[in-house]
Amino acid sequence: MAALRILAAGVFGACAGAVAGFFLALAGGEWLFGWHDTIGPELRVAFFGALIGAALMAIWQPSRNARRHARSAADRSKT
């Protein structure tokens, strides 16, 4: 079950990262257009950075929430 949650979080993170990466690539393209002749490498860094960052954040977030819920459940059992 834990592997399924990690897989689902990774898929969600990849989808959210693709959207965020596309937005950053569009915004970066407009912003960097006047500064460089070739902006391809910067756009790839913006896109893949957002994609990988969102996927890692989506995978890390459920584990952080699980620890918080476990801690609050332990606090409830003490009272």
PyMOL Python script that loads the backbone (N, CA, C, O; Angstrom):
from pymol import cmd

cmd.read_pdbstr("""\
ATOM      1  N   MET A   1       0.814  -1.193   0.000  1.00  0.00           N
ATOM      2  CA  MET A   1       0.000   0.000   0.000  1.00  0.00           C
ATOM      3  C   MET A   1       0.859   1.260   0.000  1.00  0.00           C
ATOM      4  O   MET A   1       0.513   2.260  -0.630  1.00  0.00           O
ATOM      5  N   ALA A   2       1.992   1.202   0.719  1.00  0.00           N
ATOM      6  CA  ALA A   2       2.879   2.360   0.757  1.00  0.00           C
ATOM      7  C   ALA A   2       3.488   2.626  -0.616  1.00  0.00           C
ATOM      8  O   ALA A   2       3.661   3.781  -1.007  1.00  0.00           O
ATOM      9  N   ALA A   3       3.811   1.565  -1.347  1.00  0.00           N
ATOM     10  CA  ALA A   3       4.382   1.738  -2.687  1.00  0.00           C
ATOM     11  C   ALA A   3       3.360   2.382  -3.622  1.00  0.00           C
ATOM     12  O   ALA A   3       3.717   3.191  -4.478  1.00  0.00           O
ATOM     13  N   LEU A   4       2.098   2.023  -3.454  1.00  0.00           N
ATOM     14  CA  LEU A   4       1.048   2.618  -4.281  1.00  0.00           C
ATOM     15  C   LEU A   4       0.900   4.105  -3.983  1.00  0.00           C
ATOM     16  O   LEU A   4       0.707   4.906  -4.897  1.00  0.00           O
ATOM     17  N   ARG A   5       0.988   4.474  -2.721  1.00  0.00           N
ATOM     18  CA  ARG A   5       0.907   5.895  -2.360  1.00  0.00           C
ATOM     19  C   ARG A   5       2.076   6.680  -2.936  1.00  0.00           C
ATOM     20  O   ARG A   5       1.899   7.799  -3.419  1.00  0.00           O
ATOM     21  N   ILE A   6       3.269   6.101  -2.887  1.00  0.00           N
ATOM     22  CA  ILE A   6       4.443   6.775  -3.445  1.00  0.00           C
ATOM     23  C   ILE A   6       4.301   6.919  -4.955  1.00  0.00           C
ATOM     24  O   ILE A   6       4.644   7.957  -5.521  1.00  0.00           O
ATOM     25  N   LEU A   7       3.795   5.876  -5.602  1.00  0.00           N
ATOM     26  CA  LEU A   7       3.584   5.930  -7.049  1.00  0.00           C
ATOM     27  C   LEU A   7       2.546   6.992  -7.410  1.00  0.00           C
ATOM     28  O   LEU A   7       2.740   7.759  -8.353  1.00  0.00           O
ATOM     29  N   ALA A   8       1.448   7.035  -6.660  1.00  0.00           N
ATOM     30  CA  ALA A   8       0.412   8.037  -6.928  1.00  0.00           C
ATOM     31  C   ALA A   8       0.938   9.449  -6.692  1.00  0.00           C
ATOM     32  O   ALA A   8       0.645  10.361  -7.465  1.00  0.00           O
ATOM     33  N   ALA A   9       1.716   9.630  -5.622  1.00  0.00           N
ATOM     34  CA  ALA A   9       2.281  10.953  -5.355  1.00  0.00           C
ATOM     35  C   ALA A   9       3.265  11.344  -6.450  1.00  0.00           C
ATOM     36  O   ALA A   9       3.320  12.510  -6.841  1.00  0.00           O
ATOM     37  N   GLY A  10       4.040  10.390  -6.948  1.00  0.00           N
ATOM     38  CA  GLY A  10       4.974  10.684  -8.034  1.00  0.00           C
ATOM     39  C   GLY A  10       4.269  11.075  -9.315  1.00  0.00           C
ATOM     40  O   GLY A  10       4.712  11.980 -10.022  1.00  0.00           O
ATOM     41  N   VAL A  11       3.168  10.393  -9.620  1.00  0.00           N
ATOM     42  CA  VAL A  11       2.400  10.728 -10.831  1.00  0.00           C
ATOM     43  C   VAL A  11       1.790  12.120 -10.695  1.00  0.00           C
ATOM     44  O   VAL A  11       1.842  12.924 -11.626  1.00  0.00           O
ATOM     45  N   PHE A  12       1.209  12.398  -9.524  1.00  0.00           N
ATOM     46  CA  PHE A  12       0.648  13.735  -9.308  1.00  0.00           C
ATOM     47  C   PHE A  12       1.733  14.799  -9.393  1.00  0.00           C
ATOM     48  O   PHE A  12       1.531  15.849 -10.002  1.00  0.00           O
ATOM     49  N   GLY A  13       2.881  14.530  -8.785  1.00  0.00           N
ATOM     50  CA  GLY A  13       3.976  15.489  -8.832  1.00  0.00           C
ATOM     51  C   GLY A  13       4.490  15.714 -10.234  1.00  0.00           C
ATOM     52  O   GLY A  13       4.847  16.834 -10.597  1.00  0.00           O
ATOM     53  N   ALA A  14       4.531  14.657 -11.025  1.00  0.00           N
ATOM     54  CA  ALA A  14       4.976  14.807 -12.408  1.00  0.00           C
ATOM     55  C   ALA A  14       3.996  15.653 -13.212  1.00  0.00           C
ATOM     56  O   ALA A  14       4.407  16.481 -14.025  1.00  0.00           O
ATOM     57  N   CYS A  15       2.706  15.447 -12.987  1.00  0.00           N
ATOM     58  CA  CYS A  15       1.707  16.248 -13.705  1.00  0.00           C
ATOM     59  C   CYS A  15       1.757  17.710 -13.269  1.00  0.00           C
ATOM     60  O   CYS A  15       1.747  18.616 -14.103  1.00  0.00           O
ATOM     61  N   ALA A  16       1.810  17.931 -11.962  1.00  0.00           N
ATOM     62  CA  ALA A  16       1.883  19.308 -11.457  1.00  0.00           C
ATOM     63  C   ALA A  16       3.198  19.958 -11.883  1.00  0.00           C
ATOM     64  O   ALA A  16       3.235  21.149 -12.191  1.00  0.00           O
ATOM     65  N   GLY A  17       4.264  19.180 -11.898  1.00  0.00           N
ATOM     66  CA  GLY A  17       5.550  19.714 -12.318  1.00  0.00           C
ATOM     67  C   GLY A  17       5.581  20.080 -13.787  1.00  0.00           C
ATOM     68  O   GLY A  17       6.222  21.058 -14.172  1.00  0.00           O
ATOM     69  N   ALA A  18       4.896  19.305 -14.608  1.00  0.00           N
ATOM     70  CA  ALA A  18       4.837  19.632 -16.031  1.00  0.00           C
ATOM     71  C   ALA A  18       4.103  20.944 -16.254  1.00  0.00           C
ATOM     72  O   ALA A  18       4.508  21.754 -17.088  1.00  0.00           O
ATOM     73  N   VAL A  19       3.034  21.153 -15.515  1.00  0.00           N
ATOM     74  CA  VAL A  19       2.286  22.407 -15.636  1.00  0.00           C
ATOM     75  C   VAL A  19       3.140  23.578 -15.136  1.00  0.00           C
ATOM     76  O   VAL A  19       3.224  24.618 -15.789  1.00  0.00           O
ATOM     77  N   ALA A  20       3.771  23.398 -13.970  1.00  0.00           N
ATOM     78  CA  ALA A  20       4.610  24.469 -13.431  1.00  0.00           C
ATOM     79  C   ALA A  20       5.817  24.722 -14.330  1.00  0.00           C
ATOM     80  O   ALA A  20       6.207  25.869 -14.548  1.00  0.00           O
ATOM     81  N   GLY A  21       6.404  23.646 -14.850  1.00  0.00           N
ATOM     82  CA  GLY A  21       7.543  23.805 -15.745  1.00  0.00           C
ATOM     83  C   GLY A  21       7.184  24.517 -17.037  1.00  0.00           C
ATOM     84  O   GLY A  21       7.947  25.346 -17.532  1.00  0.00           O
ATOM     85  N   PHE A  22       6.020  24.187 -17.578  1.00  0.00           N
ATOM     86  CA  PHE A  22       5.559  24.856 -18.797  1.00  0.00           C
ATOM     87  C   PHE A  22       5.350  26.343 -18.533  1.00  0.00           C
ATOM     88  O   PHE A  22       5.717  27.179 -19.358  1.00  0.00           O
ATOM     89  N   PHE A  23       4.757  26.677 -17.379  1.00  0.00           N
ATOM     90  CA  PHE A  23       4.559  28.076 -17.024  1.00  0.00           C
ATOM     91  C   PHE A  23       5.894  28.793 -16.866  1.00  0.00           C
ATOM     92  O   PHE A  23       6.071  29.899 -17.378  1.00  0.00           O
ATOM     93  N   LEU A  24       6.836  28.164 -16.157  1.00  0.00           N
ATOM     94  CA  LEU A  24       8.143  28.802 -15.976  1.00  0.00           C
ATOM     95  C   LEU A  24       8.891  28.951 -17.294  1.00  0.00           C
ATOM     96  O   LEU A  24       9.594  29.940 -17.502  1.00  0.00           O
ATOM     97  N   ALA A  25       8.743  27.974 -18.185  1.00  0.00           N
ATOM     98  CA  ALA A  25       9.393  28.080 -19.491  1.00  0.00           C
ATOM     99  C   ALA A  25       8.791  29.222 -20.304  1.00  0.00           C
ATOM    100  O   ALA A  25       9.518  29.957 -20.972  1.00  0.00           O
ATOM    101  N   LEU A  26       7.473  29.375 -20.252  1.00  0.00           N
ATOM    102  CA  LEU A  26       6.847  30.494 -20.968  1.00  0.00           C
ATOM    103  C   LEU A  26       7.259  31.831 -20.372  1.00  0.00           C
ATOM    104  O   LEU A  26       7.632  32.753 -21.097  1.00  0.00           O
ATOM    105  N   ALA A  27       7.193  31.934 -19.051  1.00  0.00           N
ATOM    106  CA  ALA A  27       7.571  33.190 -18.397  1.00  0.00           C
ATOM    107  C   ALA A  27       9.056  33.474 -18.596  1.00  0.00           C
ATOM    108  O   ALA A  27       9.440  34.615 -18.855  1.00  0.00           O
ATOM    109  N   GLY A  28       9.891  32.446 -18.478  1.00  0.00           N
ATOM    110  CA  GLY A  28      11.322  32.628 -18.688  1.00  0.00           C
ATOM    111  C   GLY A  28      11.654  33.010 -20.111  1.00  0.00           C
ATOM    112  O   GLY A  28      12.566  33.800 -20.354  1.00  0.00           O
ATOM    113  N   GLY A  29      10.915  32.452 -21.051  1.00  0.00           N
ATOM    114  CA  GLY A  29      11.144  32.798 -22.454  1.00  0.00           C
ATOM    115  C   GLY A  29      10.850  34.254 -22.740  1.00  0.00           C
ATOM    116  O   GLY A  29      11.574  34.910 -23.489  1.00  0.00           O
ATOM    117  N   GLU A  30       9.788  34.754 -22.142  1.00  0.00           N
ATOM    118  CA  GLU A  30       9.462  36.166 -22.336  1.00  0.00           C
ATOM    119  C   GLU A  30      10.461  37.063 -21.613  1.00  0.00           C
ATOM    120  O   GLU A  30      10.821  38.128 -22.114  1.00  0.00           O
ATOM    121  N   TRP A  31      10.901  36.636 -20.450  1.00  0.00           N
ATOM    122  CA  TRP A  31      11.786  37.454 -19.642  1.00  0.00           C
ATOM    123  C   TRP A  31      13.223  37.442 -20.165  1.00  0.00           C
ATOM    124  O   TRP A  31      13.896  38.473 -20.167  1.00  0.00           O
ATOM    125  N   LEU A  32      13.690  36.273 -20.610  1.00  0.00           N
ATOM    126  CA  LEU A  32      15.080  36.140 -21.053  1.00  0.00           C
ATOM    127  C   LEU A  32      15.282  36.454 -22.535  1.00  0.00           C
ATOM    128  O   LEU A  32      16.418  36.469 -23.010  1.00  0.00           O
ATOM    129  N   PHE A  33      14.213  36.700 -23.261  1.00  0.00           N
ATOM    130  CA  PHE A  33      14.313  36.848 -24.711  1.00  0.00           C
ATOM    131  C   PHE A  33      15.256  37.974 -25.113  1.00  0.00           C
ATOM    132  O   PHE A  33      16.020  37.817 -26.065  1.00  0.00           O
ATOM    133  N   GLY A  34      15.225  39.080 -24.428  1.00  0.00           N
ATOM    134  CA  GLY A  34      16.073  40.211 -24.794  1.00  0.00           C
ATOM    135  C   GLY A  34      17.494  40.119 -24.271  1.00  0.00           C
ATOM    136  O   GLY A  34      18.344  40.905 -24.691  1.00  0.00           O
ATOM    137  N   TRP A  35      17.784  39.195 -23.377  1.00  0.00           N
ATOM    138  CA  TRP A  35      19.094  39.122 -22.749  1.00  0.00           C
ATOM    139  C   TRP A  35      20.062  38.205 -23.469  1.00  0.00           C
ATOM    140  O   TRP A  35      21.262  38.477 -23.479  1.00  0.00           O
ATOM    141  N   HIS A  36      19.584  37.136 -24.068  1.00  0.00           N
ATOM    142  CA  HIS A  36      20.453  36.133 -24.685  1.00  0.00           C
ATOM    143  C   HIS A  36      20.005  35.871 -26.119  1.00  0.00           C
ATOM    144  O   HIS A  36      18.853  36.097 -26.491  1.00  0.00           O
ATOM    145  N   ASP A  37      20.959  35.387 -26.906  1.00  0.00           N
ATOM    146  CA  ASP A  37      20.605  34.988 -28.268  1.00  0.00           C
ATOM    147  C   ASP A  37      19.939  33.620 -28.268  1.00  0.00           C
ATOM    148  O   ASP A  37      18.945  33.411 -28.965  1.00  0.00           O
ATOM    149  N   THR A  38      20.476  32.696 -27.498  1.00  0.00           N
ATOM    150  CA  THR A  38      19.884  31.360 -27.403  1.00  0.00           C
ATOM    151  C   THR A  38      19.454  31.122 -25.965  1.00  0.00           C
ATOM    152  O   THR A  38      20.287  31.101 -25.059  1.00  0.00           O
ATOM    153  N   ILE A  39      18.163  30.943 -25.755  1.00  0.00           N
ATOM    154  CA  ILE A  39      17.641  30.770 -24.398  1.00  0.00           C
ATOM    155  C   ILE A  39      17.205  29.335 -24.145  1.00  0.00           C
ATOM    156  O   ILE A  39      16.557  29.053 -23.137  1.00  0.00           O
ATOM    157  N   GLY A  40      17.549  28.436 -25.040  1.00  0.00           N
ATOM    158  CA  GLY A  40      17.144  27.042 -24.893  1.00  0.00           C
ATOM    159  C   GLY A  40      17.622  26.382 -23.607  1.00  0.00           C
ATOM    160  O   GLY A  40      16.821  25.749 -22.920  1.00  0.00           O
ATOM    161  N   PRO A  41      18.905  26.508 -23.256  1.00  0.00           N
ATOM    162  CA  PRO A  41      19.362  25.859 -22.017  1.00  0.00           C
ATOM    163  C   PRO A  41      18.669  26.397 -20.765  1.00  0.00           C
ATOM    164  O   PRO A  41      18.360  25.623 -19.859  1.00  0.00           O
ATOM    165  N   GLU A  42      18.421  27.690 -20.697  1.00  0.00           N
ATOM    166  CA  GLU A  42      17.748  28.262 -19.536  1.00  0.00           C
ATOM    167  C   GLU A  42      16.312  27.770 -19.436  1.00  0.00           C
ATOM    168  O   GLU A  42      15.814  27.515 -18.340  1.00  0.00           O
ATOM    169  N   LEU A  43      15.649  27.637 -20.578  1.00  0.00           N
ATOM    170  CA  LEU A  43      14.270  27.149 -20.559  1.00  0.00           C
ATOM    171  C   LEU A  43      14.209  25.694 -20.126  1.00  0.00           C
ATOM    172  O   LEU A  43      13.299  25.296 -19.399  1.00  0.00           O
ATOM    173  N   ARG A  44      15.182  24.891 -20.574  1.00  0.00           N
ATOM    174  CA  ARG A  44      15.219  23.484 -20.141  1.00  0.00           C
ATOM    175  C   ARG A  44      15.476  23.373 -18.650  1.00  0.00           C
ATOM    176  O   ARG A  44      14.871  22.534 -17.983  1.00  0.00           O
ATOM    177  N   VAL A  45      16.361  24.204 -18.114  1.00  0.00           N
ATOM    178  CA  VAL A  45      16.628  24.189 -16.676  1.00  0.00           C
ATOM    179  C   VAL A  45      15.372  24.584 -15.901  1.00  0.00           C
ATOM    180  O   VAL A  45      15.054  23.965 -14.887  1.00  0.00           O
ATOM    181  N   ALA A  46      14.659  25.605 -16.366  1.00  0.00           N
ATOM    182  CA  ALA A  46      13.427  26.033 -15.683  1.00  0.00           C
ATOM    183  C   ALA A  46      12.372  24.935 -15.738  1.00  0.00           C
ATOM    184  O   ALA A  46      11.732  24.641 -14.728  1.00  0.00           O
ATOM    185  N   PHE A  47      12.184  24.329 -16.904  1.00  0.00           N
ATOM    186  CA  PHE A  47      11.151  23.306 -17.055  1.00  0.00           C
ATOM    187  C   PHE A  47      11.467  22.069 -16.232  1.00  0.00           C
ATOM    188  O   PHE A  47      10.637  21.621 -15.440  1.00  0.00           O
ATOM    189  N   PHE A  48      12.655  21.514 -16.411  1.00  0.00           N
ATOM    190  CA  PHE A  48      12.980  20.272 -15.713  1.00  0.00           C
ATOM    191  C   PHE A  48      13.214  20.495 -14.225  1.00  0.00           C
ATOM    192  O   PHE A  48      12.985  19.588 -13.424  1.00  0.00           O
ATOM    193  N   GLY A  49      13.662  21.672 -13.848  1.00  0.00           N
ATOM    194  CA  GLY A  49      13.783  21.979 -12.428  1.00  0.00           C
ATOM    195  C   GLY A  49      12.432  21.988 -11.739  1.00  0.00           C
ATOM    196  O   GLY A  49      12.286  21.437 -10.648  1.00  0.00           O
ATOM    197  N   ALA A  50      11.444  22.609 -12.367  1.00  0.00           N
ATOM    198  CA  ALA A  50      10.095  22.619 -11.797  1.00  0.00           C
ATOM    199  C   ALA A  50       9.484  21.221 -11.815  1.00  0.00           C
ATOM    200  O   ALA A  50       8.798  20.838 -10.867  1.00  0.00           O
ATOM    201  N   LEU A  51       9.718  20.463 -12.868  1.00  0.00           N
ATOM    202  CA  LEU A  51       9.173  19.109 -12.967  1.00  0.00           C
ATOM    203  C   LEU A  51       9.736  18.207 -11.876  1.00  0.00           C
ATOM    204  O   LEU A  51       8.978  17.529 -11.181  1.00  0.00           O
ATOM    205  N   ILE A  52      11.039  18.194 -11.721  1.00  0.00           N
ATOM    206  CA  ILE A  52      11.667  17.329 -10.713  1.00  0.00           C
ATOM    207  C   ILE A  52      11.345  17.828  -9.307  1.00  0.00           C
ATOM    208  O   ILE A  52      11.098  17.028  -8.405  1.00  0.00           O
ATOM    209  N   GLY A  53      11.347  19.128  -9.121  1.00  0.00           N
ATOM    210  CA  GLY A  53      11.022  19.675  -7.801  1.00  0.00           C
ATOM    211  C   GLY A  53       9.609  19.351  -7.358  1.00  0.00           C
ATOM    212  O   GLY A  53       9.388  19.003  -6.199  1.00  0.00           O
ATOM    213  N   ALA A  54       8.647  19.461  -8.268  1.00  0.00           N
ATOM    214  CA  ALA A  54       7.260  19.151  -7.906  1.00  0.00           C
ATOM    215  C   ALA A  54       7.077  17.666  -7.647  1.00  0.00           C
ATOM    216  O   ALA A  54       6.329  17.289  -6.744  1.00  0.00           O
ATOM    217  N   ALA A  55       7.739  16.819  -8.414  1.00  0.00           N
ATOM    218  CA  ALA A  55       7.631  15.379  -8.183  1.00  0.00           C
ATOM    219  C   ALA A  55       8.236  14.997  -6.838  1.00  0.00           C
ATOM    220  O   ALA A  55       7.647  14.203  -6.104  1.00  0.00           O
ATOM    221  N   LEU A  56       9.387  15.540  -6.505  1.00  0.00           N
ATOM    222  CA  LEU A  56      10.005  15.249  -5.204  1.00  0.00           C
ATOM    223  C   LEU A  56       9.178  15.801  -4.055  1.00  0.00           C
ATOM    224  O   LEU A  56       9.056  15.153  -3.016  1.00  0.00           O
ATOM    225  N   MET A  57       8.614  16.975  -4.224  1.00  0.00           N
ATOM    226  CA  MET A  57       7.788  17.554  -3.174  1.00  0.00           C
ATOM    227  C   MET A  57       6.515  16.741  -2.965  1.00  0.00           C
ATOM    228  O   MET A  57       6.082  16.559  -1.827  1.00  0.00           O
ATOM    229  N   ALA A  58       5.913  16.252  -4.039  1.00  0.00           N
ATOM    230  CA  ALA A  58       4.695  15.443  -3.908  1.00  0.00           C
ATOM    231  C   ALA A  58       4.996  14.108  -3.242  1.00  0.00           C
ATOM    232  O   ALA A  58       4.161  13.589  -2.500  1.00  0.00           O
ATOM    233  N   ILE A  59       6.158  13.551  -3.488  1.00  0.00           N
ATOM    234  CA  ILE A  59       6.524  12.288  -2.844  1.00  0.00           C
ATOM    235  C   ILE A  59       6.878  12.529  -1.380  1.00  0.00           C
ATOM    236  O   ILE A  59       6.542  11.704  -0.531  1.00  0.00           O
ATOM    237  N   TRP A  60       7.540  13.625  -1.065  1.00  0.00           N
ATOM    238  CA  TRP A  60       7.964  13.904   0.301  1.00  0.00           C
ATOM    239  C   TRP A  60       6.801  14.333   1.186  1.00  0.00           C
ATOM    240  O   TRP A  60       6.784  14.009   2.374  1.00  0.00           O
ATOM    241  N   GLN A  61       5.836  15.050   0.638  1.00  0.00           N
ATOM    242  CA  GLN A  61       4.730  15.606   1.413  1.00  0.00           C
ATOM    243  C   GLN A  61       3.894  14.541   2.132  1.00  0.00           C
ATOM    244  O   GLN A  61       3.615  14.730   3.316  1.00  0.00           O
ATOM    245  N   PRO A  62       3.476  13.437   1.505  1.00  0.00           N
ATOM    246  CA  PRO A  62       2.683  12.443   2.239  1.00  0.00           C
ATOM    247  C   PRO A  62       3.439  11.824   3.408  1.00  0.00           C
ATOM    248  O   PRO A  62       2.836  11.539   4.443  1.00  0.00           O
ATOM    249  N   SER A  63       4.730  11.612   3.269  1.00  0.00           N
ATOM    250  CA  SER A  63       5.481  11.031   4.375  1.00  0.00           C
ATOM    251  C   SER A  63       5.560  12.015   5.543  1.00  0.00           C
ATOM    252  O   SER A  63       5.528  11.603   6.703  1.00  0.00           O
ATOM    253  N   ARG A  64       5.660  13.282   5.252  1.00  0.00           N
ATOM    254  CA  ARG A  64       5.676  14.295   6.305  1.00  0.00           C
ATOM    255  C   ARG A  64       4.322  14.348   7.002  1.00  0.00           C
ATOM    256  O   ARG A  64       4.264  14.465   8.226  1.00  0.00           O
ATOM    257  N   ASN A  65       3.233  14.263   6.239  1.00  0.00           N
ATOM    258  CA  ASN A  65       1.899  14.268   6.823  1.00  0.00           C
ATOM    259  C   ASN A  65       1.654  13.013   7.652  1.00  0.00           C
ATOM    260  O   ASN A  65       0.988  13.083   8.685  1.00  0.00           O
ATOM    261  N   ALA A  66       2.176  11.876   7.225  1.00  0.00           N
ATOM    262  CA  ALA A  66       1.983  10.626   7.960  1.00  0.00           C
ATOM    263  C   ALA A  66       2.649  10.707   9.327  1.00  0.00           C
ATOM    264  O   ALA A  66       2.087  10.234  10.315  1.00  0.00           O
ATOM    265  N   ARG A  67       3.823  11.292   9.398  1.00  0.00           N
ATOM    266  CA  ARG A  67       4.492  11.453  10.696  1.00  0.00           C
ATOM    267  C   ARG A  67       3.702  12.382  11.609  1.00  0.00           C
ATOM    268  O   ARG A  67       3.610  12.146  12.814  1.00  0.00           O
ATOM    269  N   ARG A  68       3.135  13.433  11.038  1.00  0.00           N
ATOM    270  CA  ARG A  68       2.360  14.371  11.851  1.00  0.00           C
ATOM    271  C   ARG A  68       1.092  13.706  12.371  1.00  0.00           C
ATOM    272  O   ARG A  68       0.720  13.911  13.527  1.00  0.00           O
ATOM    273  N   HIS A  69       0.415  12.903  11.529  1.00  0.00           N
ATOM    274  CA  HIS A  69      -0.795  12.213  11.965  1.00  0.00           C
ATOM    275  C   HIS A  69      -0.474  11.156  13.016  1.00  0.00           C
ATOM    276  O   HIS A  69      -1.245  10.976  13.959  1.00  0.00           O
ATOM    277  N   ALA A  70       0.633  10.465  12.876  1.00  0.00           N
ATOM    278  CA  ALA A  70       1.025   9.473  13.861  1.00  0.00           C
ATOM    279  C   ALA A  70       1.324  10.134  15.201  1.00  0.00           C
ATOM    280  O   ALA A  70       0.980   9.602  16.256  1.00  0.00           O
ATOM    281  N   ARG A  71       1.960  11.286  15.151  1.00  0.00           N
ATOM    282  CA  ARG A  71       2.279  12.002  16.385  1.00  0.00           C
ATOM    283  C   ARG A  71       1.007  12.503  17.062  1.00  0.00           C
ATOM    284  O   ARG A  71       0.900  12.435  18.286  1.00  0.00           O
ATOM    285  N   SER A  72       0.043  13.003  16.295  1.00  0.00           N
ATOM    286  CA  SER A  72      -1.182  13.493  16.900  1.00  0.00           C
ATOM    287  C   SER A  72      -2.026  12.336  17.437  1.00  0.00           C
ATOM    288  O   SER A  72      -2.723  12.500  18.438  1.00  0.00           O
ATOM    289  N   ALA A  73      -1.976  11.174  16.790  1.00  0.00           N
ATOM    290  CA  ALA A  73      -2.684  10.004  17.304  1.00  0.00           C
ATOM    291  C   ALA A  73      -2.082   9.538  18.618  1.00  0.00           C
ATOM    292  O   ALA A  73      -2.808   9.119  19.520  1.00  0.00           O
ATOM    293  N   ALA A  74      -0.766   9.605  18.735  1.00  0.00           N
ATOM    294  CA  ALA A  74      -0.101   9.221  19.978  1.00  0.00           C
ATOM    295  C   ALA A  74      -0.453  10.216  21.091  1.00  0.00           C
ATOM    296  O   ALA A  74      -0.611   9.821  22.246  1.00  0.00           O
ATOM    297  N   ASP A  75      -0.572  11.480  20.753  1.00  0.00           N
ATOM    298  CA  ASP A  75      -0.952  12.483  21.752  1.00  0.00           C
ATOM    299  C   ASP A  75      -2.387  12.270  22.230  1.00  0.00           C
ATOM    300  O   ASP A  75      -2.682  12.471  23.409  1.00  0.00           O
ATOM    301  N   ARG A  76      -3.276  11.869  21.332  1.00  0.00           N
ATOM    302  CA  ARG A  76      -4.668  11.615  21.721  1.00  0.00           C
ATOM    303  C   ARG A  76      -4.770  10.402  22.638  1.00  0.00           C
ATOM    304  O   ARG A  76      -5.611  10.382  23.537  1.00  0.00           O
ATOM    305  N   SER A  77      -3.935   9.400  22.427  1.00  0.00           N
ATOM    306  CA  SER A  77      -4.025   8.203  23.246  1.00  0.00           C
ATOM    307  C   SER A  77      -3.502   8.437  24.662  1.00  0.00           C
ATOM    308  O   SER A  77      -3.830   7.677  25.573  1.00  0.00           O
ATOM    309  N   LYS A  78      -2.697   9.476  24.856  1.00  0.00           N
ATOM    310  CA  LYS A  78      -2.185   9.788  26.196  1.00  0.00           C
ATOM    311  C   LYS A  78      -3.261  10.382  27.084  1.00  0.00           C
ATOM    312  O   LYS A  78      -3.225  10.217  28.303  1.00  0.00           O
ATOM    313  N   THR A  79      -4.209  11.067  26.487  1.00  0.00           N
ATOM    314  CA  THR A  79      -5.243  11.730  27.290  1.00  0.00           C
ATOM    315  C   THR A  79      -6.401  10.831  27.599  1.00  0.00           C
ATOM    316  O   THR A  79      -7.347  11.250  28.266  1.00  0.00           O
TER     317      THR A  79
END
""", "prot")
cmd.dss("prot")
cmd.show_as("cartoon", "prot")
cmd.util.cbc("prot")
cmd.orient("prot")
